[in-house]
Amino acid sequence: MRVLAVQSKRIEEFLRSLANIHGLAALKAIGPEEGFDRPMRRLMEHFPEFIPKVPEHPSAEETLFEFLSAQERKAYDEMQAVERSALWLMFISSVLGEAWLAQDSRTRAWKMFVLKNQVLHMLMPNGWVAPVNAPPPPVTLTPFWQAIERLESQTHRARRCKNPDCPAPFFFVNRKGQEYCSDDCRKPARAASKRRWWTQYGTTWTKNRSRRSRKRGRKTG
């Protein structure tokens, strides 16, 4: 059981890290320039067991090209294999983020279907067609696919941190009612709550405290 718990924690760490790359939104912000894949490469180095080998075939690239500008498509043609893998993972990160933020079960189910379909489209060999009554394709046995299935089973725990300044807002809740990914993100909310309380009740609280202190002073005197 402990081994399974450690594996689940590792899988969730990978999913959280992948979601927090911010996918193609991050690429659009910095452009397809040198070093665009640096955050994804760090993730690939930290979680090597989850990184899939992406086969190069036109049908899969067509899916990716739908989300890229003409300039980005041209840059893709000149990329090395590791850069292309990073770009694919950025694309998957975007789709994963949409599934993560789905507000209701119906939307989550649909977004997860889209995510799994895109992953299969990305990883299956060119021209592969599922035969009738065939077993699941080999890709479904990989750690990367297992991570996707982990997200599907835990979407009820997938949240976005309520701290608007959180640099890595995607996380999994560990207790009921958890709204922040860490104590550091919860501290500003606590401080703001205390300020609101003090503004509303501080004067009354101070007067009552002074009154109680005077009463105790008279009794001891």
CORNORWO-V609024 format. One record per residue. N is the residue number from 1. PHI is phi in whole degrees, 0 to 359 (none if undefined). OMEGA is omega in degrees with one decimal (none if undefined). D_CENTER is the distance of its C-alpha to the mean C-alpha in whole Angstrom. Layout:
# CORNORWO-V609024
n:N phi:PHI omega:OMEGA d_center:D_CENTER
n:N phi:PHI omega:OMEGA d_center:D_CENTER
This chain:
# CORNORWO-V609024
n:1 phi:none omega:-179.7 d_center:26
n:2 phi:296 omega:179.2 d_center:25
n:3 phi:297 omega:178.7 d_center:24
n:4 phi:297 omega:179.3 d_center:21
n:5 phi:296 omega:178.6 d_center:20
n:6 phi:296 omega:178.6 d_center:19
n:7 phi:298 omega:179.7 d_center:18
n:8 phi:297 omega:178.9 d_center:15
n:9 phi:296 omega:179.2 d_center:14
n:10 phi:297 omega:178.8 d_center:14
n:11 phi:299 omega:-179.1 d_center:12
n:12 phi:292 omega:175.5 d_center:9
n:13 phi:297 omega:178.0 d_center:9
n:14 phi:296 omega:-179.3 d_center:9
n:15 phi:299 omega:-179.9 d_center:6
n:16 phi:296 omega:179.7 d_center:4
n:17 phi:294 omega:179.7 d_center:6
n:18 phi:295 omega:179.5 d_center:6
n:19 phi:296 omega:-175.7 d_center:3
n:20 phi:279 omega:170.4 d_center:5
n:21 phi:291 omega:179.6 d_center:8
n:22 phi:72 omega:167.2 d_center:8
n:23 phi:52 omega:-175.2 d_center:10
n:24 phi:294 omega:176.5 d_center:13
n:25 phi:299 omega:178.0 d_center:13
n:26 phi:292 omega:178.6 d_center:13
n:27 phi:296 omega:-179.8 d_center:16
n:28 phi:296 omega:-177.1 d_center:18
n:29 phi:286 omega:-175.5 d_center:18
n:30 phi:253 omega:179.6 d_center:20
n:31 phi:83 omega:-178.6 d_center:21
n:32 phi:281 omega:-176.9 d_center:22
n:33 phi:256 omega:-179.0 d_center:24
n:34 phi:300 omega:179.8 d_center:24
n:35 phi:91 omega:-178.9 d_center:22
n:36 phi:300 omega:-174.0 d_center:19
n:37 phi:266 omega:-175.0 d_center:17
n:38 phi:300 omega:178.3 d_center:18
n:39 phi:299 omega:-179.7 d_center:14
n:40 phi:291 omega:178.1 d_center:13
n:41 phi:295 omega:177.3 d_center:16
n:42 phi:299 omega:177.7 d_center:16
n:43 phi:296 omega:180.0 d_center:13
n:44 phi:296 omega:178.3 d_center:15
n:45 phi:286 omega:-177.0 d_center:18
n:46 phi:279 omega:-178.6 d_center:16
n:47 phi:234 omega:-174.3 d_center:15
n:48 phi:298 omega:-176.5 d_center:18
n:49 phi:290 omega:-177.7 d_center:18
n:50 phi:263 omega:-173.2 d_center:15
n:51 phi:279 omega:-177.7 d_center:16
n:52 phi:279 omega:172.6 d_center:18
n:53 phi:273 omega:-175.2 d_center:21
n:54 phi:269 omega:176.6 d_center:21
n:55 phi:290 omega:-179.9 d_center:24
n:56 phi:266 omega:175.1 d_center:26
n:57 phi:209 omega:-171.5 d_center:28
n:58 phi:302 omega:-175.4 d_center:28
n:59 phi:295 omega:177.4 d_center:27
n:60 phi:290 omega:-179.7 d_center:23
n:61 phi:296 omega:178.0 d_center:24
n:62 phi:300 omega:177.6 d_center:25
n:63 phi:297 omega:179.8 d_center:22
n:64 phi:293 omega:-175.5 d_center:20
n:65 phi:295 omega:177.3 d_center:23
n:66 phi:299 omega:-175.5 d_center:22
n:67 phi:256 omega:-176.8 d_center:20
n:68 phi:247 omega:174.9 d_center:21
n:69 phi:282 omega:178.8 d_center:24
n:70 phi:300 omega:178.8 d_center:28
n:71 phi:294 omega:-179.4 d_center:27
n:72 phi:291 omega:176.8 d_center:24
n:73 phi:295 omega:178.2 d_center:26
n:74 phi:296 omega:178.5 d_center:28
n:75 phi:296 omega:179.7 d_center:26
n:76 phi:299 omega:-178.7 d_center:25
n:77 phi:298 omega:-177.7 d_center:28
n:78 phi:261 omega:-177.8 d_center:29
n:79 phi:282 omega:171.2 d_center:26
n:80 phi:280 omega:-175.9 d_center:26
n:81 phi:301 omega:-177.3 d_center:24
n:82 phi:293 omega:177.8 d_center:22
n:83 phi:290 omega:177.8 d_center:21
n:84 phi:295 omega:177.1 d_center:21
n:85 phi:298 omega:178.6 d_center:18
n:86 phi:297 omega:179.7 d_center:16
n:87 phi:295 omega:176.9 d_center:16
n:88 phi:299 omega:179.8 d_center:16
n:89 phi:293 omega:175.1 d_center:12
n:90 phi:295 omega:176.6 d_center:12
n:91 phi:296 omega:178.8 d_center:13
n:92 phi:297 omega:177.9 d_center:11
n:93 phi:300 omega:178.8 d_center:8
n:94 phi:295 omega:-179.8 d_center:9
n:95 phi:293 omega:178.6 d_center:10
n:96 phi:298 omega:179.9 d_center:7
n:97 phi:298 omega:178.0 d_center:6
n:98 phi:294 omega:176.9 d_center:9
n:99 phi:294 omega:-178.5 d_center:9
n:100 phi:297 omega:-173.3 d_center:7
n:101 phi:266 omega:-179.2 d_center:9
n:102 phi:303 omega:-171.4 d_center:12
n:103 phi:270 omega:-177.8 d_center:15
n:104 phi:221 omega:-173.5 d_center:17
n:105 phi:297 omega:-179.0 d_center:18
n:106 phi:295 omega:179.0 d_center:19
n:107 phi:293 omega:178.8 d_center:17
n:108 phi:300 omega:-179.8 d_center:14
n:109 phi:299 omega:-179.8 d_center:17
n:110 phi:293 omega:-179.8 d_center:17
n:111 phi:296 omega:177.6 d_center:14
n:112 phi:292 omega:176.2 d_center:13
n:113 phi:299 omega:178.9 d_center:17
n:114 phi:298 omega:-179.2 d_center:16
n:115 phi:299 omega:-178.2 d_center:13
n:116 phi:295 omega:178.9 d_center:15
n:117 phi:295 omega:179.4 d_center:18
n:118 phi:293 omega:178.9 d_center:17
n:119 phi:296 omega:177.9 d_center:16
n:120 phi:298 omega:-179.7 d_center:20
n:121 phi:296 omega:-179.0 d_center:21
n:122 phi:286 omega:-168.7 d_center:19
n:123 phi:261 omega:-177.2 d_center:21
n:124 phi:285 omega:179.2 d_center:24
n:125 phi:299 omega:-179.5 d_center:27
n:126 phi:299 omega:176.9 d_center:29
n:127 phi:83 omega:-178.4 d_center:31
n:128 phi:290 omega:177.7 d_center:30
n:129 phi:231 omega:-177.9 d_center:31
n:130 phi:290 omega:176.7 d_center:30
n:131 phi:287 omega:179.8 d_center:34
n:132 phi:296 omega:177.7 d_center:35
n:133 phi:60 omega:179.2 d_center:34
n:134 phi:277 omega:174.4 d_center:32
n:135 phi:290 omega:178.7 d_center:30
n:136 phi:301 omega:179.0 d_center:26
n:137 phi:294 omega:-177.1 d_center:26
n:138 phi:303 omega:-176.7 d_center:25
n:139 phi:300 omega:-178.0 d_center:22
n:140 phi:288 omega:178.4 d_center:21
n:141 phi:262 omega:-175.7 d_center:22
n:142 phi:279 omega:176.3 d_center:20
n:143 phi:302 omega:179.7 d_center:17
n:144 phi:297 omega:178.3 d_center:15
n:145 phi:295 omega:177.9 d_center:16
n:146 phi:298 omega:176.7 d_center:16
n:147 phi:294 omega:178.1 d_center:12
n:148 phi:298 omega:178.5 d_center:12
n:149 phi:293 omega:176.1 d_center:14
n:150 phi:297 omega:177.3 d_center:13
n:151 phi:299 omega:-179.4 d_center:10
n:152 phi:301 omega:-178.8 d_center:13
n:153 phi:279 omega:-175.3 d_center:15
n:154 phi:239 omega:-178.8 d_center:12
n:155 phi:298 omega:178.2 d_center:11
n:156 phi:292 omega:178.3 d_center:13
n:157 phi:257 omega:-177.4 d_center:12
n:158 phi:281 omega:-176.5 d_center:8
n:159 phi:224 omega:170.3 d_center:8
n:160 phi:249 omega:-178.0 d_center:8
n:161 phi:303 omega:-177.9 d_center:11
n:162 phi:283 omega:175.0 d_center:14
n:163 phi:283 omega:-176.1 d_center:15
n:164 phi:296 omega:-179.3 d_center:15
n:165 phi:261 omega:-179.0 d_center:15
n:166 phi:295 omega:-178.6 d_center:13
n:167 phi:284 omega:179.6 d_center:11
n:168 phi:223 omega:-167.6 d_center:8
n:169 phi:285 omega:-178.7 d_center:7
n:170 phi:282 omega:-179.8 d_center:4
n:171 phi:204 omega:175.3 d_center:6
n:172 phi:254 omega:178.3 d_center:9
n:173 phi:287 omega:178.5 d_center:12
n:174 phi:245 omega:178.5 d_center:15
n:175 phi:209 omega:-178.0 d_center:18
n:176 phi:297 omega:177.6 d_center:19
n:177 phi:83 omega:-179.2 d_center:19
n:178 phi:291 omega:-177.1 d_center:16
n:179 phi:242 omega:-177.7 d_center:15
n:180 phi:237 omega:-175.4 d_center:14
n:181 phi:284 omega:-176.7 d_center:12
n:182 phi:202 omega:176.8 d_center:15
n:183 phi:295 omega:179.4 d_center:19
n:184 phi:299 omega:179.0 d_center:18
n:185 phi:283 omega:-179.2 d_center:16
n:186 phi:279 omega:-175.7 d_center:19
n:187 phi:302 omega:178.5 d_center:22
n:188 phi:301 omega:179.3 d_center:22
n:189 phi:293 omega:176.8 d_center:22
n:190 phi:297 omega:-179.5 d_center:25
n:191 phi:297 omega:178.8 d_center:27
n:192 phi:295 omega:178.9 d_center:27
n:193 phi:295 omega:177.9 d_center:28
n:194 phi:296 omega:179.1 d_center:30
n:195 phi:296 omega:179.2 d_center:32
n:196 phi:297 omega:179.7 d_center:32
n:197 phi:297 omega:-177.1 d_center:34
n:198 phi:296 omega:178.1 d_center:36
n:199 phi:298 omega:-175.9 d_center:37
n:200 phi:277 omega:-171.7 d_center:37
n:201 phi:240 omega:-172.0 d_center:39
n:202 phi:301 omega:-178.2 d_center:40
n:203 phi:298 omega:179.3 d_center:44
n:204 phi:297 omega:-179.1 d_center:45
n:205 phi:297 omega:-179.0 d_center:43
n:206 phi:295 omega:178.5 d_center:45
n:207 phi:296 omega:-179.7 d_center:48
n:208 phi:296 omega:179.1 d_center:48
n:209 phi:295 omega:178.6 d_center:47
n:210 phi:296 omega:179.1 d_center:50
n:211 phi:297 omega:179.5 d_center:52
n:212 phi:294 omega:179.7 d_center:51
n:213 phi:294 omega:178.4 d_center:52
n:214 phi:295 omega:179.2 d_center:56
n:215 phi:297 omega:179.7 d_center:57
n:216 phi:294 omega:179.5 d_center:56
n:217 phi:294 omega:178.8 d_center:58
n:218 phi:293 omega:-179.8 d_center:61
n:219 phi:294 omega:-179.7 d_center:61
n:220 phi:286 omega:-179.9 d_center:61
n:221 phi:285 omega:none d_center:64
